[in-house]
Amino acid sequence: MARIVFLLIATLVCHDAYAQLDLNLGVSGSRSYYCLADLTDSGIGYGVRVELAGDLNDRVQFIGNLSLDRHNKDYSSLPVMAGFRVSTTSDDDMFCFVQATGGSSYRVMGDDDNETAWVVNAGIGTVWNRLGALVEYNVSRDKWSWVSVRTFLRLPLGF
């Protein structure tokens, strides 16, 4: 966790003067898959996410995010993730992208059944000026997986 926070702060402090920094606020819907693990029943979930995205160059962004996800009636997670987003063009207002992130997720599964697990994901998305959409495939260390669809509002904080 401390490494992720350090990388995020270093990116924000050391980014070039021309670089864009965005705050992305979004909501998501998800579908979990029981067939890959005995973690929970398959179900539909929802969540919220706060994300910072800082340009490393005209096509690559470093991203860090914090989410609160509710996967079904008795399972929640709080993932803290960091990774990279690569866009198909150097346009800042309209572009498609692929991204990959990894991090740790604190999971609350019942009364006394809490744990921390590693999570990685890959996604594809698009941004249209201030609105964006993303489809992600997520895998946990115990091979439990879920697909999430996220929409977000992009708020530029830099130039």
Accessible surface in RSA format (square Angstrom, percent):
REM  Atomic radii and reference values for relative SASA: ProtOr
REM  Chains: A
REM  Algorithm: Lee & Richards
REM  Probe-radius: 1.40
REM  Slices: 20
REM RES _ NUM      All-atoms   Total-Side   Main-Chain    Non-polar    All polar
REM                ABS   REL    ABS   REL    ABS   REL    ABS   REL    ABS   REL
RES MET A   1   138.74  71.9 103.34  68.4  35.40  84.3  96.58  82.1  42.17  55.9
RES ALA A   2    82.11  75.5  68.23 105.3  13.88  31.6  74.09 104.3   8.02  21.3
RES ARG A   3   200.45  84.2 197.27 100.6   3.18   7.6  72.41  99.0 128.04  77.6
RES ILE A   4    27.26  15.5  27.25  20.3   0.00   0.0  27.26  19.6   0.00   0.0
RES VAL A   5    64.64  42.5  64.31  58.2   0.34   0.8  64.64  56.2   0.00   0.0
RES PHE A   6   138.49  69.3 134.78  83.5   3.71   9.6 137.91  83.6   0.58   1.7
RES LEU A   7    90.03  50.1  89.93  64.3   0.10   0.2  89.93  63.2   0.10   0.3
RES LEU A   8    38.34  21.4  38.34  27.4   0.00   0.0  38.34  26.9   0.00   0.0
RES ILE A   9    94.45  53.7  94.29  70.2   0.16   0.4  94.45  68.0   0.00   0.0
RES ALA A  10    32.36  29.8  25.90  40.0   6.46  14.7  31.75  44.7   0.60   1.6
RES THR A  11    21.28  15.1  13.30  13.5   7.98  19.0   9.15  12.3  12.13  18.3
RES LEU A  12    48.76  27.2  39.98  28.6   8.78  22.1  40.58  28.5   8.18  22.0
RES VAL A  13   114.19  75.1  85.98  77.8  28.21  68.0  91.89  79.8  22.30  60.5
RES CYS A  14    99.01  74.9  69.71  77.8  29.30  68.9  34.91  88.5  64.10  69.1
RES HIS A  15    61.25  33.5  37.58  26.1  23.66  60.5  33.27  34.3  27.98  32.6
RES ASP A  16    72.15  50.5  63.80  63.5   8.34  19.7  14.68  34.5  57.47  57.3
RES ALA A  17    86.39  79.4  65.44 101.0  20.95  47.7  76.21 107.3  10.19  27.0
RES TYR A  18   142.70  66.6 118.86  67.6  23.84  62.0 109.12  82.0  33.58  41.4
RES ALA A  19     2.40   2.2   1.60   2.5   0.80   1.8   1.66   2.3   0.74   2.0
RES GLN A  20    15.98   8.9  15.98  11.7   0.00   0.0   5.00  10.6  10.98   8.3
RES LEU A  21    25.93  14.4  25.93  18.6   0.00   0.0  25.93  18.2   0.00   0.0
RES ASP A  22     3.50   2.4   3.50   3.5   0.00   0.0   0.00   0.0   3.50   3.5
RES LEU A  23    42.59  23.7  42.59  30.5   0.00   0.0  42.59  29.9   0.00   0.0
RES ASN A  24     3.78   2.6   3.00   2.9   0.78   1.9   2.03   4.9   1.75   1.7
RES LEU A  25    71.28  39.7  66.55  47.6   4.73  11.9  66.93  47.0   4.35  11.7
RES GLY A  26    15.67  19.3   0.00   N/A  15.67  19.3   9.05  24.8   6.62  14.8
RES VAL A  27    89.45  58.9  88.27  79.9   1.18   2.9  88.52  76.9   0.93   2.5
RES SER A  28    13.59  11.5   2.16   2.9  11.44  26.3   4.71  10.0   8.88  12.4
RES GLY A  29    32.37  39.9   0.00   N/A  32.37  39.9  27.29  74.9   5.08  11.4
RES SER A  30    13.74  11.6   7.33   9.8   6.42  14.8   8.22  17.5   5.52   7.7
RES ARG A  31    99.71  41.9  99.46  50.7   0.24   0.6  31.36  42.9  68.34  41.4
RES SER A  32     1.43   1.2   0.96   1.3   0.47   1.1   0.66   1.4   0.77   1.1
RES TYR A  33    78.40  36.6  77.50  44.1   0.90   2.3  51.05  38.4  27.35  33.7
RES TYR A  34   108.61  50.7 104.50  59.5   4.11  10.7  68.53  51.5  40.08  49.4
RES CYS A  35   110.45  83.5  70.74  78.9  39.71  93.3  49.51 125.4  60.94  65.7
RES LEU A  36    85.20  47.4  68.35  48.9  16.85  42.4  72.69  51.0  12.51  33.7
RES ALA A  37    18.97  17.4   5.76   8.9  13.21  30.1  17.88  25.2   1.09   2.9
RES ASP A  38   132.77  93.0  99.27  98.8  33.50  79.2  33.90  79.8  98.87  98.6
RES LEU A  39    33.95  18.9  15.92  11.4  18.03  45.3  18.67  13.1  15.27  41.1
RES THR A  40    17.40  12.4   6.24   6.3  11.16  26.6  14.20  19.1   3.20   4.8
RES ASP A  41   106.34  74.5 101.90 101.4   4.44  10.5  24.98  58.8  81.35  81.1
RES SER A  42    52.34  44.2  32.91  43.9  19.44  44.8   5.70  12.1  46.65  65.4
RES GLY A  43    15.23  18.8   0.00   N/A  15.23  18.8  14.81  40.6   0.42   0.9
RES ILE A  44   138.71  78.9 117.91  87.8  20.80  50.1 117.91  84.9  20.80  56.4
RES GLY A  45     4.09   5.0   0.00   N/A   4.09   5.0   0.87   2.4   3.22   7.2
RES TYR A  46   142.65  66.6 140.78  80.1   1.86   4.9 109.87  82.6  32.78  40.4
RES GLY A  47     7.43   9.2   0.00   N/A   7.43   9.2   4.16  11.4   3.27   7.3
RES VAL A  48    80.90  53.2  80.67  73.0   0.23   0.6  80.67  70.1   0.23   0.6
RES ARG A  49    20.03   8.4  17.21   8.8   2.82   6.7  11.98  16.4   8.06   4.9
RES VAL A  50    75.85  49.9  74.01  67.0   1.84   4.4  74.01  64.3   1.84   5.0
RES GLU A  51     4.84   2.8   3.91   3.0   0.92   2.2   1.46   2.8   3.38   2.8
RES LEU A  52    38.78  21.6  38.39  27.5   0.39   1.0  38.47  27.0   0.31   0.8
RES ALA A  53     0.29   0.3   0.29   0.5   0.00   0.0   0.29   0.4   0.00   0.0
RES GLY A  54     3.44   4.2   0.00   N/A   3.44   4.2   1.52   4.2   1.93   4.3
RES ASP A  55    17.94  12.6  16.12  16.0   1.81   4.3   1.64   3.9  16.30  16.3
RES LEU A  56    78.38  43.7  55.67  39.8  22.72  57.1  58.94  41.4  19.44  52.3
RES ASN A  57    66.87  46.1  64.78  62.6   2.09   5.0  23.25  55.9  43.63  42.2
RES ASP A  58    91.12  63.8  74.49  74.1  16.63  39.3  34.82  81.9  56.30  56.1
RES ARG A  59   114.32  48.0 110.08  56.1   4.23  10.1  30.07  41.1  84.25  51.1
RES VAL A  60    38.46  25.3  38.03  34.4   0.44   1.1  38.03  33.0   0.44   1.2
RES GLN A  61    17.41   9.7  17.41  12.7   0.00   0.0   9.03  19.2   8.38   6.4
RES PHE A  62    11.64   5.8  11.16   6.9   0.48   1.2  11.16   6.8   0.48   1.4
RES ILE A  63     0.00   0.0   0.00   0.0   0.00   0.0   0.00   0.0   0.00   0.0
RES GLY A  64     5.48   6.8   0.00   N/A   5.48   6.8   2.79   7.7   2.69   6.0
RES ASN A  65     8.19   5.6   0.44   0.4   7.75  18.7   4.68  11.3   3.51   3.4
RES LEU A  66    85.80  47.8  83.37  59.6   2.43   6.1  83.37  58.5   2.43   6.5
RES SER A  67     2.26   1.9   0.45   0.6   1.81   4.2   1.81   3.9   0.45   0.6
RES LEU A  68   101.10  56.3  98.52  70.5   2.58   6.5  98.52  69.2   2.58   7.0
RES ASP A  69     7.57   5.3   7.40   7.4   0.18   0.4   5.05  11.9   2.52   2.5
RES ARG A  70    83.88  35.2  82.98  42.3   0.90   2.1  22.77  31.1  61.11  37.0
RES HIS A  71     2.38   1.3   1.64   1.1   0.74   1.9   1.61   1.7   0.77   0.9
RES ASN A  72    26.43  18.2  17.98  17.4   8.45  20.3  21.85  52.6   4.57   4.4
RES LYS A  73   178.54  87.1 154.82  95.0  23.72  56.5 107.13  96.4  71.41  76.1
RES ASP A  74    79.42  55.6  69.97  69.6   9.45  22.4  31.05  73.1  48.37  48.2
RES TYR A  75     3.95   1.8   3.84   2.2   0.11   0.3   3.06   2.3   0.89   1.1
RES SER A  76    19.17  16.2  19.17  25.6   0.00   0.0  13.40  28.5   5.77   8.1
RES SER A  77     4.57   3.9   2.47   3.3   2.09   4.8   3.74   8.0   0.83   1.2
RES LEU A  78    75.12  41.8  72.50  51.9   2.61   6.6  72.50  50.9   2.61   7.0
RES PRO A  79    10.10   7.4  10.10   9.2   0.00   0.0  10.10   8.3   0.00   0.0
RES VAL A  80    25.06  16.5  25.06  22.7   0.00   0.0  25.06  21.8   0.00   0.0
RES MET A  81     4.54   2.4   4.24   2.8   0.29   0.7   4.24   3.6   0.29   0.4
RES ALA A  82    16.22  14.9   8.63  13.3   7.59  17.3   8.78  12.4   7.43  19.7
RES GLY A  83     9.04  11.1   0.00   N/A   9.04  11.1   9.04  24.8   0.00   0.0
RES PHE A  84   103.70  51.9 101.72  63.0   1.97   5.1 101.72  61.7   1.97   5.7
RES ARG A  85     6.59   2.8   6.24   3.2   0.36   0.9   1.26   1.7   5.34   3.2
RES VAL A  86    65.72  43.2  64.78  58.6   0.93   2.2  64.78  56.3   0.93   2.5
RES SER A  87    13.54  11.4   9.67  12.9   3.87   8.9   7.07  15.1   6.47   9.1
RES THR A  88    82.78  58.9  64.42  65.3  18.36  43.8  64.59  86.8  18.19  27.5
RES THR A  89    59.49  42.3  58.85  59.7   0.64   1.5  58.89  79.1   0.61   0.9
RES SER A  90    57.32  48.4  41.61  55.5  15.70  36.2   6.01  12.8  51.31  71.9
RES ASP A  91    72.56  50.8  59.84  59.6  12.72  30.1  26.59  62.6  45.97  45.8
RES ASP A  92    74.10  51.9  69.83  69.5   4.27  10.1  18.53  43.6  55.57  55.4
RES ASP A  93    67.43  47.2  67.43  67.1   0.00   0.0  11.88  28.0  55.55  55.4
RES MET A  94   111.42  57.7 103.91  68.8   7.51  17.9  64.79  55.1  46.63  61.8
RES PHE A  95    21.85  10.9  13.31   8.2   8.54  22.2  20.16  12.2   1.69   4.8
RES CYS A  96    64.30  48.6  63.49  70.8   0.81   1.9  12.82  32.5  51.48  55.5
RES PHE A  97     1.44   0.7   0.00   0.0   1.44   3.8   1.01   0.6   0.43   1.2
RES VAL A  98    79.88  52.6  79.51  72.0   0.38   0.9  79.51  69.1   0.38   1.0
RES GLN A  99     7.31   4.1   0.00   0.0   7.31  17.4   4.48   9.5   2.84   2.2
RES ALA A 100    58.88  54.1  54.72  84.4   4.17   9.5  55.13  77.6   3.75   9.9
RES THR A 101     8.25   5.9   0.44   0.4   7.81  18.6   4.65   6.3   3.59   5.4
RES GLY A 102    23.48  29.0   0.00   N/A  23.48  29.0  15.75  43.2   7.73  17.3
RES GLY A 103     3.77   4.7   0.00   N/A   3.77   4.7   1.68   4.6   2.09   4.7
RES SER A 104    27.89  23.6  26.18  34.9   1.71   3.9  17.63  37.5  10.27  14.4
RES SER A 105     2.72   2.3   2.69   3.6   0.04   0.1   0.62   1.3   2.10   2.9
RES TYR A 106    98.76  46.1  96.31  54.8   2.46   6.4  74.10  55.7  24.67  30.4
RES ARG A 107     2.28   1.0   2.28   1.2   0.00   0.0   1.89   2.6   0.39   0.2
RES VAL A 108    60.97  40.1  59.64  54.0   1.33   3.2  59.64  51.8   1.33   3.6
RES MET A 109    36.89  19.1  21.58  14.3  15.31  36.4  20.54  17.5  16.35  21.7
RES GLY A 110    34.60  42.7   0.00   N/A  34.60  42.7  27.30  74.9   7.29  16.3
RES ASP A 111   143.66 100.6 112.53 112.0  31.13  73.6  33.83  79.6 109.83 109.5
RES ASP A 112   141.29  99.0 107.04 106.5  34.25  81.0  39.48  92.9 101.81 101.5
RES ASP A 113    84.50  59.2  81.55  81.2   2.96   7.0  24.29  57.2  60.21  60.0
RES ASN A 114    66.62  45.9  40.32  39.0  26.30  63.3   9.81  23.6  56.81  54.9
RES GLU A 115    55.59  31.9  46.66  35.3   8.92  21.2  25.26  48.9  30.33  24.8
RES THR A 116    77.81  55.3  61.93  62.8  15.89  37.9  42.62  57.2  35.20  53.2
RES ALA A 117     1.54   1.4   0.00   0.0   1.54   3.5   1.54   2.2   0.00   0.0
RES TRP A 118   163.36  65.6 162.44  78.6   0.92   2.2 132.38  70.6  30.98  50.3
RES VAL A 119     4.39   2.9   3.48   3.2   0.91   2.2   4.16   3.6   0.23   0.6
RES VAL A 120    88.72  58.4  88.13  79.8   0.59   1.4  88.13  76.6   0.59   1.6
RES ASN A 121    11.06   7.6   2.28   2.2   8.78  21.1   4.97  12.0   6.09   5.9
RES ALA A 122    58.43  53.7  54.72  84.4   3.71   8.4  54.97  77.4   3.46   9.2
RES GLY A 123    11.46  14.1   0.00   N/A  11.46  14.1   6.72  18.4   4.74  10.6
RES ILE A 124   109.91  62.5 108.14  80.6   1.77   4.3 108.15  77.9   1.76   4.8
RES GLY A 125    10.14  12.5   0.00   N/A  10.14  12.5   8.32  22.8   1.82   4.1
RES THR A 126    27.75  19.7  27.75  28.1   0.00   0.0  22.48  30.2   5.27   8.0
RES VAL A 127     1.67   1.1   1.39   1.3   0.28   0.7   1.39   1.2   0.28   0.8
RES TRP A 128   125.37  50.3 121.11  58.6   4.26  10.0 101.25  54.0  24.12  39.1
RES ASN A 129    77.85  53.7  77.85  75.2   0.00   0.0  19.74  47.5  58.11  56.2
RES ARG A 130    92.80  39.0  91.76  46.8   1.04   2.5  35.53  48.6  57.27  34.7
RES LEU A 131   105.33  58.7 105.33  75.4   0.00   0.0 105.33  74.0   0.00   0.0
RES GLY A 132     3.33   4.1   0.00   N/A   3.33   4.1   0.00   0.0   3.33   7.5
RES ALA A 133    26.82  24.7  26.21  40.4   0.61   1.4  26.56  37.4   0.27   0.7
RES LEU A 134     3.15   1.8   2.26   1.6   0.89   2.2   2.59   1.8   0.56   1.5
RES VAL A 135    71.58  47.1  69.45  62.9   2.13   5.1  69.45  60.3   2.13   5.8
RES GLU A 136     1.30   0.7   0.22   0.2   1.08   2.6   1.08   2.1   0.22   0.2
RES TYR A 137   103.22  48.2 100.83  57.4   2.39   6.2  81.14  61.0  22.08  27.2
RES ASN A 138     3.93   2.7   3.93   3.8   0.00   0.0   0.00   0.0   3.93   3.8
RES VAL A 139    49.73  32.7  48.51  43.9   1.22   2.9  48.51  42.2   1.22   3.3
RES SER A 140     3.60   3.0   0.00   0.0   3.60   8.3   1.06   2.3   2.54   3.6
RES ARG A 141   142.10  59.7 103.32  52.7  38.78  92.3  48.87  66.8  93.22  56.5
RES ASP A 142    54.45  38.1  36.46  36.3  17.99  42.5  38.70  91.1  15.75  15.7
RES LYS A 143   149.54  73.0 148.54  91.1   0.99   2.4  91.10  82.0  58.43  62.2
RES TRP A 144     0.11   0.0   0.11   0.1   0.00   0.0   0.00   0.0   0.11   0.2
RES SER A 145     0.61   0.5   0.61   0.8   0.00   0.0   0.43   0.9   0.18   0.2
RES TRP A 146    12.42   5.0  12.42   6.0   0.00   0.0  10.41   5.6   2.01   3.3
RES VAL A 147    41.94  27.6  40.45  36.6   1.50   3.6  40.45  35.1   1.50   4.1
RES SER A 148     0.67   0.6   0.58   0.8   0.09   0.2   0.67   1.4   0.00   0.0
RES VAL A 149    80.99  53.3  77.34  70.0   3.66   8.8  77.34  67.2   3.66   9.9
RES ARG A 150    12.09   5.1  12.09   6.2   0.00   0.0   5.67   7.7   6.42   3.9
RES THR A 151    70.12  49.9  69.05  70.0   1.07   2.5  56.70  76.2  13.41  20.3
RES PHE A 152    19.37   9.7  12.26   7.6   7.11  18.5  17.27  10.5   2.10   6.0
RES LEU A 153    77.95  43.4  76.63  54.8   1.32   3.3  76.63  53.8   1.32   3.6
RES ARG A 154     9.41   4.0   9.41   4.8   0.00   0.0   3.59   4.9   5.82   3.5
RES LEU A 155    63.63  35.4  63.58  45.5   0.05   0.1  63.63  44.7   0.00   0.0
RES PRO A 156    48.94  35.7  27.51  25.1  21.43  77.9  27.51  22.7  21.43 133.2
RES LEU A 157    99.65  55.5  62.48  44.7  37.17  93.4  67.21  47.2  32.44  87.3
RES GLY A 158    34.34  42.4   0.00   N/A  34.34  42.4  15.51  42.6  18.83  42.2
RES PHE A 159   187.81  94.0 143.38  88.8  44.43 115.6 177.94 107.9   9.87  28.2
END  Absolute sums over single chains surface
CHAIN  1 A     8525.6       7313.7       1211.9       5745.1       2780.5
END  Absolute sums over all chains
TOTAL          8525.6       7313.7       1211.9       5745.1       2780.5
